[in-house]
């Protein structure tokens, strides 16, 4: 017999609804300390307490009906009629005394008992009631299917297109057929096969049809070339050239000489291996190519296009050409918009960001419509505009990371919980370490680079399509004295290499930290883990030399990736708030903006840098690498969480903030001489040239700024 469902097992023990409810009430009244209740929780077995009293257990996994120490039988071996009920509705077993216990017997012998109408238990009625009142539907969490955007959909993997490709190659495929006003999409179609050679008698008697001149090998070559080497459109052209349709020359209707039973005569030809075309009968042509007569007729109809259809096709081609031209104009529109690369993730992202002139894609699309009106061009739809925008990998927002990659991946269930828990522990350890250092007697600073600024800056529409000069602002915040320091320079004065950052940090520590450092005080610097900016060999050599010259201890500590929020970010927020609706004519105007960004407790201290400020730290090379390990699997540079530089030129490191410092066993370079910051060679001998295209754009932008600032842009070098 078929395996029974859980509901059917319960209904086997009930004769009517009252018995059914009495059993279920006993089941639901089981306490958590009951052994049968624990079996329900642990083994998903259903337990029914019988009034007799006995406990009948049902095992879903094995379909066994058991009574502890009394009964052990399989439902497939036990007929339904074995279970019976008395007048009071209690469950009884016929000839129960013949059933041996589990210790002495192994199974129950099957006995046939006559069935009666009283044993009709009406399973369906009780099953619905049981499911509605006592059962809870199993909640199956299915992953939500993410619908792809239209321009990224891969239509090649669709079953419909795969069937079409197989059909065009002559392979077997699933076709469709309409039956009783309904489409059946699973109609099996066999692959194309070459038919047999014709047996027409005309080719034997007449020299017009030459079906006998082509052999079987030549027919196989024709069939293979037709289905393996040609596309669908090429087959249509091929058939159109070999099948000729002409009007009937002579009327053959014997009753009326002016009419004919057919209007056209069809001529079929095959190409022999020597490129000679011979005429064959219809069956020979169709069987050789594996085609049906209806297919040849339809292909000939398509070759004969009427004037209306020709005009329609011409209009479609013109429309497609026009759409393609408009798309090219749209790409030109995006190409002339000034763009900047990501500052925080330029090493991992190739996305370009438009300047912050538009707050949404809708406002940018409206600007594009006005741009097209001024040029008498028809704009594309907003959907195509958005698709091309994403295709070019552009974005409207400024490049920054608001959320941690690990946290987002954990919420998406892409990383295990152990990895996320370790990430949270590292984040908390870094913040606790920063809080302890702020409360200590040491000098504690944090530093960060603000997002790229631009010059000139205004709300003039002429600035939208022109490239501008990039301006950098490196900020340092004294967390104990609540002082902020800004170091500003533009791209013609310096770049963003490790030497540029090391020059700023060493100059700041020499002027604002070491000069008033007390005894037994260390300098601690917090930053993010950007390797090109804060965690590299150039900056480590510079800080090691500074600690050796001034006989102090300097510590570098790095916050956890994705959670590098610190006090320097507040400086950026105040500066950006001050920049709203502000007019910037030259990079020097940012000095005033930064000074006015905060008034209490004191304004930010701003230093405007030129090309001769930056130093070359190559002569200070003492250590060749700051990687803790050397072999595969050992800690790398990105695993560093703290570096300490001692006065005796020893370097220590941590890979976790809760650990103790470990001596750096790295490769050292013997160097006898020491350098102060002012004695280091200059990094640049002259201002850095900018690109000629940018210089030309800046010359055009002079019309929107006062004449007093024109000389600055005129004197910029370019190449």
Secondary structure as a PSIPRED ss2 file (coil, helix, strand):
# PSIPRED VFORMAT (PSIPRED V4.0)

   1 X C   1.000  0.000  0.000
   2 X C   1.000  0.000  0.000
   3 X C   1.000  0.000  0.000
   4 X C   1.000  0.000  0.000
   5 X C   1.000  0.000  0.000
   6 X H   0.000  1.000  0.000
   7 X H   0.000  1.000  0.000
   8 X H   0.000  1.000  0.000
   9 X H   0.000  1.000  0.000
  10 X H   0.000  1.000  0.000
  11 X H   0.000  1.000  0.000
  12 X H   0.000  1.000  0.000
  13 X C   1.000  0.000  0.000
  14 X C   1.000  0.000  0.000
  15 X C   1.000  0.000  0.000
  16 X C   1.000  0.000  0.000
  17 X H   0.000  1.000  0.000
  18 X H   0.000  1.000  0.000
  19 X H   0.000  1.000  0.000
  20 X H   0.000  1.000  0.000
  21 X H   0.000  1.000  0.000
  22 X H   0.000  1.000  0.000
  23 X H   0.000  1.000  0.000
  24 X H   0.000  1.000  0.000
  25 X H   0.000  1.000  0.000
  26 X H   0.000  1.000  0.000
  27 X H   0.000  1.000  0.000
  28 X H   0.000  1.000  0.000
  29 X C   1.000  0.000  0.000
  30 X C   1.000  0.000  0.000
  31 X C   1.000  0.000  0.000
  32 X C   1.000  0.000  0.000
  33 X C   1.000  0.000  0.000
  34 X C   1.000  0.000  0.000
  35 X H   0.000  1.000  0.000
  36 X H   0.000  1.000  0.000
  37 X H   0.000  1.000  0.000
  38 X H   0.000  1.000  0.000
  39 X H   0.000  1.000  0.000
  40 X H   0.000  1.000  0.000
  41 X H   0.000  1.000  0.000
  42 X H   0.000  1.000  0.000
  43 X H   0.000  1.000  0.000
  44 X C   1.000  0.000  0.000
  45 X C   1.000  0.000  0.000
  46 X E   0.000  0.000  1.000
  47 X E   0.000  0.000  1.000
  48 X E   0.000  0.000  1.000
  49 X E   0.000  0.000  1.000
  50 X C   1.000  0.000  0.000
  51 X C   1.000  0.000  0.000
  52 X C   1.000  0.000  0.000
  53 X C   1.000  0.000  0.000
  54 X C   1.000  0.000  0.000
  55 X E   0.000  0.000  1.000
  56 X E   0.000  0.000  1.000
  57 X E   0.000  0.000  1.000
  58 X E   0.000  0.000  1.000
  59 X E   0.000  0.000  1.000
  60 X C   1.000  0.000  0.000
  61 X C   1.000  0.000  0.000
  62 X C   1.000  0.000  0.000
  63 X C   1.000  0.000  0.000
  64 X E   0.000  0.000  1.000
  65 X E   0.000  0.000  1.000
  66 X E   0.000  0.000  1.000
  67 X E   0.000  0.000  1.000
  68 X C   1.000  0.000  0.000
  69 X C   1.000  0.000  0.000
  70 X C   1.000  0.000  0.000
  71 X E   0.000  0.000  1.000
  72 X E   0.000  0.000  1.000
  73 X E   0.000  0.000  1.000
  74 X E   0.000  0.000  1.000
  75 X C   1.000  0.000  0.000
  76 X C   1.000  0.000  0.000
  77 X C   1.000  0.000  0.000
  78 X C   1.000  0.000  0.000
  79 X C   1.000  0.000  0.000
  80 X H   0.000  1.000  0.000
  81 X H   0.000  1.000  0.000
  82 X H   0.000  1.000  0.000
  83 X E   0.000  0.000  1.000
  84 X E   0.000  0.000  1.000
  85 X E   0.000  0.000  1.000
  86 X C   1.000  0.000  0.000
  87 X C   1.000  0.000  0.000
  88 X C   1.000  0.000  0.000
  89 X C   1.000  0.000  0.000
  90 X C   1.000  0.000  0.000
  91 X E   0.000  0.000  1.000
  92 X E   0.000  0.000  1.000
  93 X E   0.000  0.000  1.000
  94 X C   1.000  0.000  0.000
  95 X C   1.000  0.000  0.000
  96 X H   0.000  1.000  0.000
  97 X H   0.000  1.000  0.000
  98 X H   0.000  1.000  0.000
  99 X C   1.000  0.000  0.000
 100 X C   1.000  0.000  0.000
 101 X C   1.000  0.000  0.000
 102 X C   1.000  0.000  0.000
 103 X C   1.000  0.000  0.000
 104 X C   1.000  0.000  0.000
 105 X C   1.000  0.000  0.000
 106 X C   1.000  0.000  0.000
 107 X C   1.000  0.000  0.000
 108 X C   1.000  0.000  0.000
 109 X C   1.000  0.000  0.000
 110 X C   1.000  0.000  0.000
 111 X C   1.000  0.000  0.000
 112 X C   1.000  0.000  0.000
 113 X C   1.000  0.000  0.000
 114 X C   1.000  0.000  0.000
 115 X C   1.000  0.000  0.000
 116 X C   1.000  0.000  0.000
 117 X H   0.000  1.000  0.000
 118 X H   0.000  1.000  0.000
 119 X H   0.000  1.000  0.000
 120 X C   1.000  0.000  0.000
 121 X C   1.000  0.000  0.000
 122 X C   1.000  0.000  0.000
 123 X H   0.000  1.000  0.000
 124 X H   0.000  1.000  0.000
 125 X H   0.000  1.000  0.000
 126 X H   0.000  1.000  0.000
 127 X H   0.000  1.000  0.000
 128 X H   0.000  1.000  0.000
 129 X H   0.000  1.000  0.000
 130 X H   0.000  1.000  0.000
 131 X H   0.000  1.000  0.000
 132 X H   0.000  1.000  0.000
 133 X H   0.000  1.000  0.000
 134 X C   1.000  0.000  0.000
 135 X C   1.000  0.000  0.000
 136 X C   1.000  0.000  0.000
 137 X C   1.000  0.000  0.000
 138 X C   1.000  0.000  0.000
 139 X C   1.000  0.000  0.000
 140 X C   1.000  0.000  0.000
 141 X C   1.000  0.000  0.000
 142 X C   1.000  0.000  0.000
 143 X C   1.000  0.000  0.000
 144 X C   1.000  0.000  0.000
 145 X C   1.000  0.000  0.000
 146 X C   1.000  0.000  0.000
 147 X C   1.000  0.000  0.000
 148 X C   1.000  0.000  0.000
 149 X C   1.000  0.000  0.000
 150 X H   0.000  1.000  0.000
 151 X H   0.000  1.000  0.000
 152 X H   0.000  1.000  0.000
 153 X C   1.000  0.000  0.000
 154 X C   1.000  0.000  0.000
 155 X H   0.000  1.000  0.000
 156 X H   0.000  1.000  0.000
 157 X H   0.000  1.000  0.000
 158 X C   1.000  0.000  0.000
 159 X H   0.000  1.000  0.000
 160 X H   0.000  1.000  0.000
 161 X H   0.000  1.000  0.000
 162 X H   0.000  1.000  0.000
 163 X H   0.000  1.000  0.000
 164 X H   0.000  1.000  0.000
 165 X H   0.000  1.000  0.000
 166 X H   0.000  1.000  0.000
 167 X H   0.000  1.000  0.000
 168 X H   0.000  1.000  0.000
 169 X C   1.000  0.000  0.000
 170 X C   1.000  0.000  0.000
 171 X C   1.000  0.000  0.000
 172 X C   1.000  0.000  0.000
 173 X E   0.000  0.000  1.000
 174 X E   0.000  0.000  1.000
 175 X E   0.000  0.000  1.000
 176 X E   0.000  0.000  1.000
 177 X E   0.000  0.000  1.000
 178 X E   0.000  0.000  1.000
 179 X E   0.000  0.000  1.000
 180 X C   1.000  0.000  0.000
 181 X C   1.000  0.000  0.000
 182 X E   0.000  0.000  1.000
 183 X E   0.000  0.000  1.000
 184 X E   0.000  0.000  1.000
 185 X E   0.000  0.000  1.000
 186 X E   0.000  0.000  1.000
 187 X E   0.000  0.000  1.000
 188 X E   0.000  0.000  1.000
 189 X E   0.000  0.000  1.000
 190 X C   1.000  0.000  0.000
 191 X C   1.000  0.000  0.000
 192 X C   1.000  0.000  0.000
 193 X C   1.000  0.000  0.000
 194 X C   1.000  0.000  0.000
 195 X C   1.000  0.000  0.000
 196 X C   1.000  0.000  0.000
 197 X C   1.000  0.000  0.000
 198 X C   1.000  0.000  0.000
 199 X C   1.000  0.000  0.000
 200 X C   1.000  0.000  0.000
 201 X C   1.000  0.000  0.000
 202 X H   0.000  1.000  0.000
 203 X H   0.000  1.000  0.000
 204 X H   0.000  1.000  0.000
 205 X H   0.000  1.000  0.000
 206 X C   1.000  0.000  0.000
 207 X C   1.000  0.000  0.000
 208 X C   1.000  0.000  0.000
 209 X C   1.000  0.000  0.000
 210 X C   1.000  0.000  0.000
 211 X H   0.000  1.000  0.000
 212 X H   0.000  1.000  0.000
 213 X H   0.000  1.000  0.000
 214 X C   1.000  0.000  0.000
 215 X C   1.000  0.000  0.000
 216 X H   0.000  1.000  0.000
 217 X H   0.000  1.000  0.000
 218 X H   0.000  1.000  0.000
 219 X H   0.000  1.000  0.000
 220 X H   0.000  1.000  0.000
 221 X H   0.000  1.000  0.000
 222 X H   0.000  1.000  0.000
 223 X H   0.000  1.000  0.000
 224 X H   0.000  1.000  0.000
 225 X H   0.000  1.000  0.000
 226 X H   0.000  1.000  0.000
 227 X H   0.000  1.000  0.000
 228 X H   0.000  1.000  0.000
 229 X C   1.000  0.000  0.000
 230 X C   1.000  0.000  0.000
 231 X C   1.000  0.000  0.000
 232 X H   0.000  1.000  0.000
 233 X H   0.000  1.000  0.000
 234 X H   0.000  1.000  0.000
 235 X H   0.000  1.000  0.000
 236 X H   0.000  1.000  0.000
 237 X H   0.000  1.000  0.000
 238 X H   0.000  1.000  0.000
 239 X H   0.000  1.000  0.000
 240 X H   0.000  1.000  0.000
 241 X H   0.000  1.000  0.000
 242 X H   0.000  1.000  0.000
 243 X E   0.000  0.000  1.000
 244 X E   0.000  0.000  1.000
 245 X E   0.000  0.000  1.000
 246 X E   0.000  0.000  1.000
 247 X E   0.000  0.000  1.000
 248 X C   1.000  0.000  0.000
 249 X C   1.000  0.000  0.000
 250 X C   1.000  0.000  0.000
 251 X C   1.000  0.000  0.000
 252 X C   1.000  0.000  0.000
 253 X C   1.000  0.000  0.000
 254 X C   1.000  0.000  0.000
 255 X C   1.000  0.000  0.000
 256 X C   1.000  0.000  0.000
 257 X C   1.000  0.000  0.000
 258 X C   1.000  0.000  0.000
 259 X C   1.000  0.000  0.000
 260 X C   1.000  0.000  0.000
 261 X C   1.000  0.000  0.000
 262 X C   1.000  0.000  0.000
 263 X C   1.000  0.000  0.000
 264 X E   0.000  0.000  1.000
 265 X E   0.000  0.000  1.000
 266 X E   0.000  0.000  1.000
 267 X E   0.000  0.000  1.000
 268 X E   0.000  0.000  1.000
 269 X E   0.000  0.000  1.000
 270 X E   0.000  0.000  1.000
 271 X E   0.000  0.000  1.000
 272 X C   1.000  0.000  0.000
 273 X C   1.000  0.000  0.000
 274 X C   1.000  0.000  0.000
 275 X C   1.000  0.000  0.000
 276 X C   1.000  0.000  0.000
 277 X E   0.000  0.000  1.000
 278 X E   0.000  0.000  1.000
 279 X E   0.000  0.000  1.000
 280 X E   0.000  0.000  1.000
 281 X C   1.000  0.000  0.000
 282 X H   0.000  1.000  0.000
 283 X H   0.000  1.000  0.000
 284 X H   0.000  1.000  0.000
 285 X H   0.000  1.000  0.000
 286 X H   0.000  1.000  0.000
 287 X H   0.000  1.000  0.000
 288 X H   0.000  1.000  0.000
 289 X H   0.000  1.000  0.000
 290 X C   1.000  0.000  0.000
 291 X C   1.000  0.000  0.000
 292 X C   1.000  0.000  0.000
 293 X H   0.000  1.000  0.000
 294 X H   0.000  1.000  0.000
 295 X H   0.000  1.000  0.000
 296 X H   0.000  1.000  0.000
 297 X H   0.000  1.000  0.000
 298 X H   0.000  1.000  0.000
 299 X H   0.000  1.000  0.000
 300 X H   0.000  1.000  0.000
 301 X H   0.000  1.000  0.000
 302 X H   0.000  1.000  0.000
 303 X H   0.000  1.000  0.000
 304 X C   1.000  0.000  0.000
 305 X C   1.000  0.000  0.000
 306 X C   1.000  0.000  0.000
 307 X H   0.000  1.000  0.000
 308 X H   0.000  1.000  0.000
 309 X H   0.000  1.000  0.000
 310 X H   0.000  1.000  0.000
 311 X H   0.000  1.000  0.000
 312 X H   0.000  1.000  0.000
 313 X H   0.000  1.000  0.000
 314 X H   0.000  1.000  0.000
 315 X H   0.000  1.000  0.000
 316 X H   0.000  1.000  0.000
 317 X H   0.000  1.000  0.000
 318 X H   0.000  1.000  0.000
 319 X H   0.000  1.000  0.000
 320 X H   0.000  1.000  0.000
 321 X H   0.000  1.000  0.000
 322 X H   0.000  1.000  0.000
 323 X H   0.000  1.000  0.000
 324 X H   0.000  1.000  0.000
 325 X H   0.000  1.000  0.000
 326 X H   0.000  1.000  0.000
 327 X H   0.000  1.000  0.000
 328 X H   0.000  1.000  0.000
 329 X H   0.000  1.000  0.000
 330 X H   0.000  1.000  0.000
 331 X H   0.000  1.000  0.000
 332 X H   0.000  1.000  0.000
 333 X H   0.000  1.000  0.000
 334 X H   0.000  1.000  0.000
 335 X H   0.000  1.000  0.000
 336 X H   0.000  1.000  0.000
 337 X C   1.000  0.000  0.000
 338 X C   1.000  0.000  0.000
 339 X E   0.000  0.000  1.000
 340 X E   0.000  0.000  1.000
 341 X E   0.000  0.000  1.000
 342 X C   1.000  0.000  0.000
 343 X C   1.000  0.000  0.000
 344 X C   1.000  0.000  0.000
 345 X C   1.000  0.000  0.000
 346 X C   1.000  0.000  0.000
 347 X C   1.000  0.000  0.000
 348 X C   1.000  0.000  0.000
 349 X C   1.000  0.000  0.000
 350 X C   1.000  0.000  0.000
 351 X C   1.000  0.000  0.000
 352 X E   0.000  0.000  1.000
 353 X E   0.000  0.000  1.000
 354 X E   0.000  0.000  1.000
 355 X C   1.000  0.000  0.000
 356 X C   1.000  0.000  0.000
 357 X C   1.000  0.000  0.000
 358 X C   1.000  0.000  0.000
 359 X C   1.000  0.000  0.000
 360 X C   1.000  0.000  0.000
 361 X H   0.000  1.000  0.000
 362 X H   0.000  1.000  0.000
 363 X H   0.000  1.000  0.000
 364 X H   0.000  1.000  0.000
 365 X H   0.000  1.000  0.000
 366 X H   0.000  1.000  0.000
 367 X H   0.000  1.000  0.000
 368 X H   0.000  1.000  0.000
 369 X H   0.000  1.000  0.000
 370 X H   0.000  1.000  0.000
 371 X H   0.000  1.000  0.000
 372 X H   0.000  1.000  0.000
 373 X H   0.000  1.000  0.000
 374 X H   0.000  1.000  0.000
 375 X C   1.000  0.000  0.000
 376 X C   1.000  0.000  0.000
 377 X C   1.000  0.000  0.000
 378 X C   1.000  0.000  0.000
 379 X C   1.000  0.000  0.000
 380 X C   1.000  0.000  0.000
 381 X C   1.000  0.000  0.000
 382 X H   0.000  1.000  0.000
 383 X H   0.000  1.000  0.000
 384 X H   0.000  1.000  0.000
 385 X H   0.000  1.000  0.000
 386 X H   0.000  1.000  0.000
 387 X H   0.000  1.000  0.000
 388 X H   0.000  1.000  0.000
 389 X H   0.000  1.000  0.000
 390 X H   0.000  1.000  0.000
 391 X H   0.000  1.000  0.000
 392 X C   1.000  0.000  0.000
 393 X C   1.000  0.000  0.000
 394 X E   0.000  0.000  1.000
 395 X E   0.000  0.000  1.000
 396 X C   1.000  0.000  0.000
 397 X C   1.000  0.000  0.000
 398 X C   1.000  0.000  0.000
 399 X C   1.000  0.000  0.000
 400 X C   1.000  0.000  0.000
 401 X C   1.000  0.000  0.000
 402 X C   1.000  0.000  0.000
 403 X C   1.000  0.000  0.000
 404 X C   1.000  0.000  0.000
 405 X H   0.000  1.000  0.000
 406 X H   0.000  1.000  0.000
 407 X H   0.000  1.000  0.000
 408 X H   0.000  1.000  0.000
 409 X H   0.000  1.000  0.000
 410 X H   0.000  1.000  0.000
 411 X H   0.000  1.000  0.000
 412 X C   1.000  0.000  0.000
 413 X C   1.000  0.000  0.000
 414 X C   1.000  0.000  0.000
 415 X C   1.000  0.000  0.000
 416 X C   1.000  0.000  0.000
 417 X H   0.000  1.000  0.000
 418 X H   0.000  1.000  0.000
 419 X H   0.000  1.000  0.000
 420 X H   0.000  1.000  0.000
 421 X H   0.000  1.000  0.000
 422 X H   0.000  1.000  0.000
 423 X H   0.000  1.000  0.000
 424 X H   0.000  1.000  0.000
 425 X H   0.000  1.000  0.000
 426 X H   0.000  1.000  0.000
 427 X H   0.000  1.000  0.000
 428 X H   0.000  1.000  0.000
 429 X H   0.000  1.000  0.000
 430 X H   0.000  1.000  0.000
 431 X H   0.000  1.000  0.000
 432 X H   0.000  1.000  0.000
 433 X H   0.000  1.000  0.000
 434 X H   0.000  1.000  0.000
 435 X H   0.000  1.000  0.000
 436 X H   0.000  1.000  0.000
 437 X H   0.000  1.000  0.000
 438 X H   0.000  1.000  0.000
 439 X H   0.000  1.000  0.000
 440 X C   1.000  0.000  0.000
 441 X C   1.000  0.000  0.000
 442 X C   1.000  0.000  0.000
 443 X E   0.000  0.000  1.000
 444 X E   0.000  0.000  1.000
 445 X E   0.000  0.000  1.000
 446 X E   0.000  0.000  1.000
 447 X E   0.000  0.000  1.000
 448 X E   0.000  0.000  1.000
 449 X E   0.000  0.000  1.000
 450 X C   1.000  0.000  0.000
 451 X C   1.000  0.000  0.000
 452 X C   1.000  0.000  0.000
 453 X E   0.000  0.000  1.000
 454 X E   0.000  0.000  1.000
 455 X E   0.000  0.000  1.000
 456 X C   1.000  0.000  0.000
 457 X E   0.000  0.000  1.000
 458 X C   1.000  0.000  0.000
 459 X C   1.000  0.000  0.000
 460 X C   1.000  0.000  0.000
 461 X H   0.000  1.000  0.000
 462 X H   0.000  1.000  0.000
 463 X H   0.000  1.000  0.000
 464 X C   1.000  0.000  0.000
 465 X C   1.000  0.000  0.000
 466 X C   1.000  0.000  0.000
 467 X C   1.000  0.000  0.000
 468 X C   1.000  0.000  0.000
 469 X E   0.000  0.000  1.000
 470 X E   0.000  0.000  1.000
 471 X E   0.000  0.000  1.000
 472 X E   0.000  0.000  1.000
 473 X E   0.000  0.000  1.000
 474 X E   0.000  0.000  1.000
 475 X E   0.000  0.000  1.000
 476 X E   0.000  0.000  1.000
 477 X E   0.000  0.000  1.000
 478 X E   0.000  0.000  1.000
 479 X C   1.000  0.000  0.000
 480 X C   1.000  0.000  0.000
 481 X C   1.000  0.000  0.000
 482 X C   1.000  0.000  0.000
 483 X E   0.000  0.000  1.000
 484 X E   0.000  0.000  1.000
 485 X E   0.000  0.000  1.000
 486 X E   0.000  0.000  1.000
 487 X E   0.000  0.000  1.000
 488 X E   0.000  0.000  1.000
 489 X E   0.000  0.000  1.000
 490 X E   0.000  0.000  1.000
 491 X C   1.000  0.000  0.000
 492 X C   1.000  0.000  0.000
 493 X C   1.000  0.000  0.000
 494 X C   1.000  0.000  0.000
 495 X C   1.000  0.000  0.000
 496 X C   1.000  0.000  0.000
 497 X C   1.000  0.000  0.000
 498 X H   0.000  1.000  0.000
 499 X H   0.000  1.000  0.000
 500 X H   0.000  1.000  0.000
 501 X H   0.000  1.000  0.000
 502 X H   0.000  1.000  0.000
 503 X H   0.000  1.000  0.000
 504 X H   0.000  1.000  0.000
 505 X H   0.000  1.000  0.000
 506 X H   0.000  1.000  0.000
 507 X H   0.000  1.000  0.000
 508 X H   0.000  1.000  0.000
 509 X H   0.000  1.000  0.000
 510 X H   0.000  1.000  0.000
 511 X H   0.000  1.000  0.000
 512 X H   0.000  1.000  0.000
 513 X C   1.000  0.000  0.000
 514 X C   1.000  0.000  0.000
 515 X C   1.000  0.000  0.000
 516 X C   1.000  0.000  0.000
 517 X C   1.000  0.000  0.000
 518 X C   1.000  0.000  0.000
 519 X C   1.000  0.000  0.000
 520 X C   1.000  0.000  0.000
 521 X C   1.000  0.000  0.000
 522 X C   1.000  0.000  0.000
 523 X E   0.000  0.000  1.000
 524 X E   0.000  0.000  1.000
 525 X E   0.000  0.000  1.000
 526 X E   0.000  0.000  1.000
 527 X E   0.000  0.000  1.000
 528 X C   1.000  0.000  0.000
 529 X C   1.000  0.000  0.000
 530 X C   1.000  0.000  0.000
 531 X C   1.000  0.000  0.000
 532 X C   1.000  0.000  0.000
 533 X C   1.000  0.000  0.000
 534 X C   1.000  0.000  0.000
 535 X C   1.000  0.000  0.000
 536 X C   1.000  0.000  0.000
 537 X H   0.000  1.000  0.000
 538 X H   0.000  1.000  0.000
 539 X H   0.000  1.000  0.000
 540 X H   0.000  1.000  0.000
 541 X H   0.000  1.000  0.000
 542 X H   0.000  1.000  0.000
 543 X H   0.000  1.000  0.000
 544 X H   0.000  1.000  0.000
 545 X H   0.000  1.000  0.000
 546 X H   0.000  1.000  0.000
 547 X H   0.000  1.000  0.000
 548 X H   0.000  1.000  0.000
 549 X H   0.000  1.000  0.000
 550 X H   0.000  1.000  0.000
 551 X C   1.000  0.000  0.000
 552 X C   1.000  0.000  0.000
 553 X C   1.000  0.000  0.000
 554 X E   0.000  0.000  1.000
 555 X E   0.000  0.000  1.000
 556 X E   0.000  0.000  1.000
 557 X E   0.000  0.000  1.000
 558 X E   0.000  0.000  1.000
 559 X C   1.000  0.000  0.000
 560 X C   1.000  0.000  0.000
 561 X C   1.000  0.000  0.000
 562 X C   1.000  0.000  0.000
 563 X C   1.000  0.000  0.000
 564 X C   1.000  0.000  0.000
 565 X C   1.000  0.000  0.000
 566 X C   1.000  0.000  0.000
 567 X H   0.000  1.000  0.000
 568 X H   0.000  1.000  0.000
 569 X H   0.000  1.000  0.000
 570 X H   0.000  1.000  0.000
 571 X H   0.000  1.000  0.000
 572 X H   0.000  1.000  0.000
 573 X H   0.000  1.000  0.000
 574 X H   0.000  1.000  0.000
 575 X H   0.000  1.000  0.000
 576 X H   0.000  1.000  0.000
 577 X H   0.000  1.000  0.000
 578 X H   0.000  1.000  0.000
 579 X C   1.000  0.000  0.000
 580 X C   1.000  0.000  0.000
 581 X C   1.000  0.000  0.000
 582 X C   1.000  0.000  0.000
 583 X C   1.000  0.000  0.000
 584 X E   0.000  0.000  1.000
 585 X C   1.000  0.000  0.000
 586 X C   1.000  0.000  0.000
 587 X C   1.000  0.000  0.000
 588 X C   1.000  0.000  0.000
 589 X H   0.000  1.000  0.000
 590 X H   0.000  1.000  0.000
 591 X H   0.000  1.000  0.000
 592 X H   0.000  1.000  0.000
 593 X H   0.000  1.000  0.000
 594 X H   0.000  1.000  0.000
 595 X H   0.000  1.000  0.000
 596 X H   0.000  1.000  0.000
 597 X C   1.000  0.000  0.000
 598 X C   1.000  0.000  0.000
 599 X C   1.000  0.000  0.000
 600 X C   1.000  0.000  0.000
 601 X C   1.000  0.000  0.000
 602 X C   1.000  0.000  0.000
 603 X C   1.000  0.000  0.000
 604 X C   1.000  0.000  0.000
 605 X E   0.000  0.000  1.000
 606 X E   0.000  0.000  1.000
 607 X E   0.000  0.000  1.000
 608 X E   0.000  0.000  1.000
 609 X C   1.000  0.000  0.000
 610 X C   1.000  0.000  0.000
 611 X H   0.000  1.000  0.000
 612 X H   0.000  1.000  0.000
 613 X H   0.000  1.000  0.000
 614 X C   1.000  0.000  0.000
 615 X E   0.000  0.000  1.000
 616 X C   1.000  0.000  0.000
 617 X C   1.000  0.000  0.000
 618 X H   0.000  1.000  0.000
 619 X H   0.000  1.000  0.000
 620 X H   0.000  1.000  0.000
 621 X C   1.000  0.000  0.000
 622 X C   1.000  0.000  0.000
 623 X E   0.000  0.000  1.000
 624 X C   1.000  0.000  0.000
 625 X C   1.000  0.000  0.000
 626 X C   1.000  0.000  0.000
 627 X C   1.000  0.000  0.000
 628 X C   1.000  0.000  0.000
 629 X C   1.000  0.000  0.000
 630 X C   1.000  0.000  0.000
 631 X C   1.000  0.000  0.000
 632 X C   1.000  0.000  0.000
 633 X C   1.000  0.000  0.000
 634 X C   1.000  0.000  0.000
 635 X C   1.000  0.000  0.000
 636 X C   1.000  0.000  0.000
 637 X H   0.000  1.000  0.000
 638 X H   0.000  1.000  0.000
 639 X H   0.000  1.000  0.000
 640 X C   1.000  0.000  0.000
 641 X C   1.000  0.000  0.000
 642 X E   0.000  0.000  1.000
 643 X E   0.000  0.000  1.000
 644 X E   0.000  0.000  1.000
 645 X E   0.000  0.000  1.000
 646 X C   1.000  0.000  0.000
 647 X C   1.000  0.000  0.000
 648 X C   1.000  0.000  0.000
 649 X C   1.000  0.000  0.000
 650 X C   1.000  0.000  0.000
 651 X E   0.000  0.000  1.000
 652 X E   0.000  0.000  1.000
 653 X E   0.000  0.000  1.000
 654 X E   0.000  0.000  1.000
 655 X C   1.000  0.000  0.000
 656 X C   1.000  0.000  0.000
 657 X C   1.000  0.000  0.000
 658 X C   1.000  0.000  0.000
 659 X C   1.000  0.000  0.000
 660 X C   1.000  0.000  0.000
 661 X C   1.000  0.000  0.000
 662 X E   0.000  0.000  1.000
 663 X E   0.000  0.000  1.000
 664 X C   1.000  0.000  0.000
 665 X C   1.000  0.000  0.000
 666 X C   1.000  0.000  0.000
 667 X C   1.000  0.000  0.000
 668 X E   0.000  0.000  1.000
 669 X C   1.000  0.000  0.000
 670 X C   1.000  0.000  0.000
 671 X C   1.000  0.000  0.000
 672 X C   1.000  0.000  0.000
 673 X C   1.000  0.000  0.000
 674 X C   1.000  0.000  0.000
 675 X C   1.000  0.000  0.000
 676 X C   1.000  0.000  0.000
 677 X C   1.000  0.000  0.000
 678 X C   1.000  0.000  0.000
 679 X C   1.000  0.000  0.000
 680 X C   1.000  0.000  0.000
 681 X C   1.000  0.000  0.000
 682 X E   0.000  0.000  1.000
 683 X C   1.000  0.000  0.000
 684 X C   1.000  0.000  0.000
 685 X C   1.000  0.000  0.000
 686 X C   1.000  0.000  0.000
 687 X C   1.000  0.000  0.000
 688 X C   1.000  0.000  0.000
 689 X C   1.000  0.000  0.000
 690 X E   0.000  0.000  1.000
 691 X C   1.000  0.000  0.000
 692 X H   0.000  1.000  0.000
 693 X H   0.000  1.000  0.000
 694 X H   0.000  1.000  0.000
 695 X H   0.000  1.000  0.000
 696 X H   0.000  1.000  0.000
 697 X H   0.000  1.000  0.000
 698 X H   0.000  1.000  0.000
 699 X H   0.000  1.000  0.000
 700 X H   0.000  1.000  0.000
 701 X H   0.000  1.000  0.000
 702 X H   0.000  1.000  0.000
 703 X H   0.000  1.000  0.000
 704 X H   0.000  1.000  0.000
 705 X C   1.000  0.000  0.000
 706 X C   1.000  0.000  0.000
 707 X H   0.000  1.000  0.000
 708 X H   0.000  1.000  0.000
 709 X H   0.000  1.000  0.000
 710 X H   0.000  1.000  0.000
 711 X H   0.000  1.000  0.000
 712 X H   0.000  1.000  0.000
 713 X H   0.000  1.000  0.000
 714 X H   0.000  1.000  0.000
 715 X C   1.000  0.000  0.000
 716 X C   1.000  0.000  0.000
 717 X C   1.000  0.000  0.000
 718 X E   0.000  0.000  1.000
 719 X C   1.000  0.000  0.000
